[in-house]
Amino acid sequence: MSQHDPTAYGAAVGGAYDALYPESHDALQTEATVAFVAELASGSGRPGSVLEFGIGTGRIALALLEKGVRVAGIEGSEEMLGRLRGKPRGNEIDVVVGDFVSSRVDGAFDVVIVTLNTIFAPGTRADQVACFRNAARHLIPGGYFVVEAYVLQPAQLSSSWSIWPRSVQADQVELQLSRYDLPTNRVERTFVHLRADGVHLVEVKDSYAWPSELDLMAEAAGLDLHARVGDWNGAPFTGSSRGHVSVYRFSGTESP
């Protein structure tokens, strides 16, 4: 049974999510994300189809829809989904309310995506492997599962708190405080948003996995690593990269 609570994050930040993470937020690379995913989905002159695990308030999905891509999603938070439905064309997206670890959406897709470290939300390795399997079940043969995740830096590998200015903008500063617990492989993260309307705190707890561990999860689900870059703009993935975008290709046969 899944130990992932798909409602927790949306319940904590759903009402303020779009203010805390506007499309202009420099760490999100929204425009580059949409271009990257749309290109993967396209083929034979058609815009293709994308399923987003944790579709949230539609930051990526609505932009893909504007490009003609067929978009669907899985979202655990009714609060987040309500925000999506209140936006122009939000009602055109088929969204299943549930846990992306196991919930199903009708149809098969060219691309399945899970962005912004959401792959770390499931609380166990078994749940994370189940997420990869669920992605494979939704893909056409030759389709892609795209995972965006951060990479722990050397300063974060102790049990002490580290701090990183994740985003600095004219109207908002976001500081990320994190602490890694080696015995449990858990990462506690608190985002401190400094805005004109005050200070906002967002707390998340991740079941962390290194890129090589994600590759093994993918292999267990019949997915092969197709490409890995350092960000949505295609920067090389190196030893100093703070994050990665990993693209896994589905051969067409899921592992048992």
C-alpha positions as CSV (number, residue, x, y, z in Angstrom):
1,M,0.0,0.0,0.0
2,S,1.3,3.5,-0.9
3,Q,2.5,5.6,2.0
4,H,2.3,8.8,-0.1
5,D,-0.3,11.3,0.9
6,P,-1.1,13.1,-2.3
7,T,-3.1,15.8,-0.6
8,A,-0.5,17.1,1.9
9,Y,1.4,19.5,-0.3
10,G,-1.6,21.1,-1.9
11,A,-3.3,21.5,1.5
12,A,-0.3,23.3,2.7
13,V,0.4,25.7,-0.2
14,G,-2.5,25.4,-2.7
15,G,-4.1,28.7,-1.9
16,A,-0.8,30.7,-2.2
17,Y,1.0,28.5,-4.8
18,D,0.7,30.8,-7.8
19,A,1.8,33.8,-5.8
20,L,4.8,32.0,-4.4
21,Y,5.7,30.3,-7.7
22,P,4.7,32.6,-10.6
23,E,5.7,31.7,-14.1
24,S,8.4,34.4,-13.9
25,H,10.1,32.6,-11.0
26,D,13.6,32.3,-12.3
27,A,14.3,28.8,-10.8
28,L,11.3,27.3,-12.6
29,Q,12.4,27.8,-16.2
30,T,8.8,27.6,-17.3
31,E,9.3,28.6,-20.9
32,A,12.2,26.3,-21.4
33,T,10.3,23.4,-19.7
34,V,7.3,23.8,-22.0
35,A,9.5,24.0,-25.1
36,F,11.5,20.9,-24.0
37,V,8.4,18.8,-23.3
38,A,6.5,19.9,-26.4
39,E,9.4,19.0,-28.6
40,L,9.6,15.5,-27.1
41,A,5.9,15.0,-27.5
42,S,5.7,16.1,-31.1
43,G,6.2,13.7,-34.0
44,S,5.1,13.2,-37.6
45,G,3.9,16.8,-37.7
46,R,1.5,16.5,-34.8
47,P,1.7,18.2,-31.4
48,G,1.4,15.0,-29.4
49,S,0.1,14.3,-25.9
50,V,1.4,14.7,-22.4
51,L,0.4,13.4,-19.0
52,E,1.6,15.3,-15.9
53,F,2.0,13.6,-12.6
54,G,1.2,16.3,-10.0
55,I,-0.3,18.8,-12.4
56,G,-0.9,21.3,-9.7
57,T,-2.4,24.6,-10.8
58,G,-1.4,24.1,-14.4
59,R,1.8,26.1,-14.8
60,I,3.1,23.7,-17.4
61,A,-0.1,22.0,-18.6
62,L,-1.9,25.2,-19.7
63,A,1.1,26.4,-21.7
64,L,1.4,23.0,-23.4
65,L,-2.4,23.2,-24.2
66,E,-1.8,26.6,-25.9
67,K,0.7,24.8,-28.2
68,G,-1.9,22.3,-29.3
69,V,-0.6,19.5,-27.1
70,R,-3.3,17.1,-25.7
71,V,-2.8,17.3,-21.9
72,A,-4.0,15.3,-19.0
73,G,-3.0,15.1,-15.4
74,I,-3.1,13.4,-12.0
75,E,-3.5,15.6,-8.9
76,G,-4.0,14.7,-5.3
77,S,-5.0,18.1,-4.1
78,E,-8.6,19.4,-4.7
79,E,-7.2,22.9,-3.7
80,M,-4.7,22.8,-6.5
81,L,-7.2,21.4,-8.9
82,G,-9.7,24.1,-8.1
83,R,-7.0,26.8,-8.9
84,L,-6.4,25.1,-12.3
85,R,-10.1,24.9,-13.1
86,G,-10.5,28.6,-12.4
87,K,-8.0,29.5,-15.1
88,P,-8.8,30.0,-18.8
89,R,-9.0,26.6,-20.5
90,G,-8.5,24.9,-17.2
91,N,-11.7,22.8,-17.7
92,E,-10.4,21.4,-21.0
93,I,-7.8,19.3,-19.2
94,D,-8.7,15.8,-18.1
95,V,-7.5,15.4,-14.5
96,V,-7.9,12.4,-12.3
97,V,-7.9,13.2,-8.6
98,G,-5.6,10.7,-6.9
99,D,-2.1,9.5,-6.2
100,F,0.2,9.4,-9.2
101,V,1.8,6.4,-7.7
102,S,-1.1,4.3,-8.8
103,S,-4.0,6.3,-10.3
104,R,-4.8,5.8,-14.0
105,V,-5.9,8.2,-16.8
106,D,-7.6,6.9,-19.9
107,G,-5.5,6.6,-23.0
108,A,-1.8,6.4,-23.8
109,F,0.6,9.4,-24.1
110,D,3.8,10.4,-25.9
111,V,5.3,11.9,-22.7
112,V,4.7,11.6,-19.0
113,I,6.3,14.3,-16.8
114,V,6.9,14.8,-13.1
115,T,8.6,18.1,-12.4
116,L,10.0,20.1,-9.5
117,N,11.4,17.2,-7.4
118,T,7.9,15.7,-7.1
119,I,9.5,12.2,-7.7
120,F,10.8,12.5,-4.1
121,A,7.3,12.9,-2.6
122,P,6.4,9.2,-2.4
123,G,7.7,8.1,1.0
124,T,9.3,4.8,0.1
125,R,11.5,3.3,-2.6
126,A,8.6,0.9,-3.4
127,D,6.3,3.8,-4.0
128,Q,8.9,5.5,-6.2
129,V,9.3,2.4,-8.3
130,A,5.5,2.2,-8.5
131,C,5.5,5.7,-9.9
132,F,7.9,4.7,-12.7
133,R,5.7,1.7,-13.4
134,N,2.7,3.9,-13.5
135,A,4.4,6.2,-16.0
136,A,5.3,3.2,-18.2
137,R,1.6,2.0,-18.2
138,H,0.6,5.4,-19.6
139,L,3.2,5.6,-22.4
140,I,3.0,4.6,-26.0
141,P,5.9,2.3,-27.1
142,G,8.8,4.7,-27.7
143,G,7.3,7.3,-25.4
144,Y,9.2,9.2,-22.7
145,F,9.1,9.7,-19.0
146,V,10.7,12.9,-17.9
147,V,11.9,13.5,-14.4
148,E,13.1,16.8,-13.0
149,A,15.0,16.6,-9.7
150,Y,17.6,18.4,-7.6
151,V,21.1,16.9,-6.8
152,L,22.4,17.2,-3.3
153,Q,25.6,19.3,-3.0
154,P,28.6,18.4,-0.9
155,A,27.6,21.0,1.7
156,Q,24.2,19.3,2.1
157,L,25.6,15.8,2.9
158,S,25.9,16.4,6.7
159,S,23.1,16.4,9.2
160,S,23.5,20.2,9.6
161,W,21.2,22.7,7.9
162,S,22.4,24.3,4.7
163,I,21.1,27.4,3.1
164,W,20.9,28.3,-0.6
165,P,19.4,31.4,-2.3
166,R,17.2,29.5,-4.8
167,S,15.7,32.6,-6.4
168,V,16.4,36.3,-6.2
169,Q,14.0,38.6,-8.0
170,A,13.0,42.2,-7.7
171,D,9.7,41.3,-5.9
172,Q,10.6,38.1,-4.2
173,V,13.6,36.2,-2.7
174,E,13.4,32.5,-2.0
175,L,15.9,30.8,0.4
176,Q,16.0,27.1,0.6
177,L,17.1,25.5,3.9
178,S,17.8,21.8,3.8
179,R,19.0,19.0,6.0
180,Y,19.9,15.5,4.8
181,D,19.6,12.5,7.1
182,L,21.9,9.7,5.8
183,P,20.4,6.8,7.8
184,T,16.9,7.3,6.4
185,N,17.9,9.0,3.1
186,R,15.4,11.7,3.9
187,V,15.8,15.4,3.2
188,E,13.9,18.1,5.1
189,R,13.5,21.3,3.1
190,T,12.0,24.6,4.2
191,F,11.5,27.4,1.6
192,V,11.5,30.9,3.0
193,H,9.8,33.3,0.7
194,L,10.5,37.0,1.4
195,R,7.8,39.1,-0.3
196,A,6.3,42.5,0.0
197,D,3.3,41.0,1.7
198,G,5.4,39.2,4.3
199,V,7.3,36.0,4.9
200,H,5.9,32.7,3.7
201,L,7.3,29.3,4.7
202,V,6.8,26.1,2.8
203,E,8.0,22.8,4.3
204,V,8.5,19.5,2.4
205,K,10.1,16.2,3.3
206,D,11.7,14.2,0.5
207,S,12.6,10.6,0.1
208,Y,15.8,11.4,-1.8
209,A,17.2,9.4,-4.7
210,W,20.4,10.0,-6.6
211,P,20.3,10.0,-10.4
212,S,21.8,6.5,-10.5
213,E,19.0,5.2,-8.2
214,L,16.4,6.7,-10.4
215,D,18.0,4.9,-13.3
216,L,17.5,1.6,-11.5
217,M,13.9,2.4,-10.7
218,A,13.4,3.1,-14.4
219,E,15.0,-0.1,-15.4
220,A,12.7,-2.0,-13.1
221,A,9.7,-0.5,-15.0
222,G,11.0,-1.2,-18.5
223,L,12.4,2.3,-19.1
224,D,15.9,3.1,-20.4
225,L,17.8,6.3,-19.8
226,H,17.6,8.2,-23.1
227,A,19.2,11.5,-22.0
228,R,20.2,13.5,-19.0
229,V,20.9,17.3,-18.9
230,G,21.5,19.8,-16.2
231,D,18.4,21.8,-16.7
232,W,15.5,22.5,-19.1
233,N,17.7,24.6,-21.3
234,G,19.9,21.6,-22.1
235,A,22.9,22.5,-20.0
236,P,25.4,19.6,-19.7
237,F,24.9,17.4,-16.6
238,T,28.2,17.6,-14.7
239,G,29.5,16.9,-11.2
240,S,28.6,20.4,-10.1
241,S,25.0,20.4,-11.5
242,R,22.4,21.4,-8.9
243,G,19.7,19.5,-10.7
244,H,18.9,17.2,-13.6
245,V,16.3,16.6,-16.2
246,S,16.3,12.9,-17.0
247,V,14.5,11.4,-20.0
248,Y,13.6,7.7,-19.9
249,R,12.3,5.9,-23.0
250,F,9.7,3.2,-22.8
251,S,10.5,0.2,-25.0
252,G,6.9,-1.1,-24.9
253,T,7.3,-3.9,-22.4
254,E,6.9,-3.2,-18.7
255,S,9.0,-5.4,-16.4
256,P,6.9,-7.7,-14.1
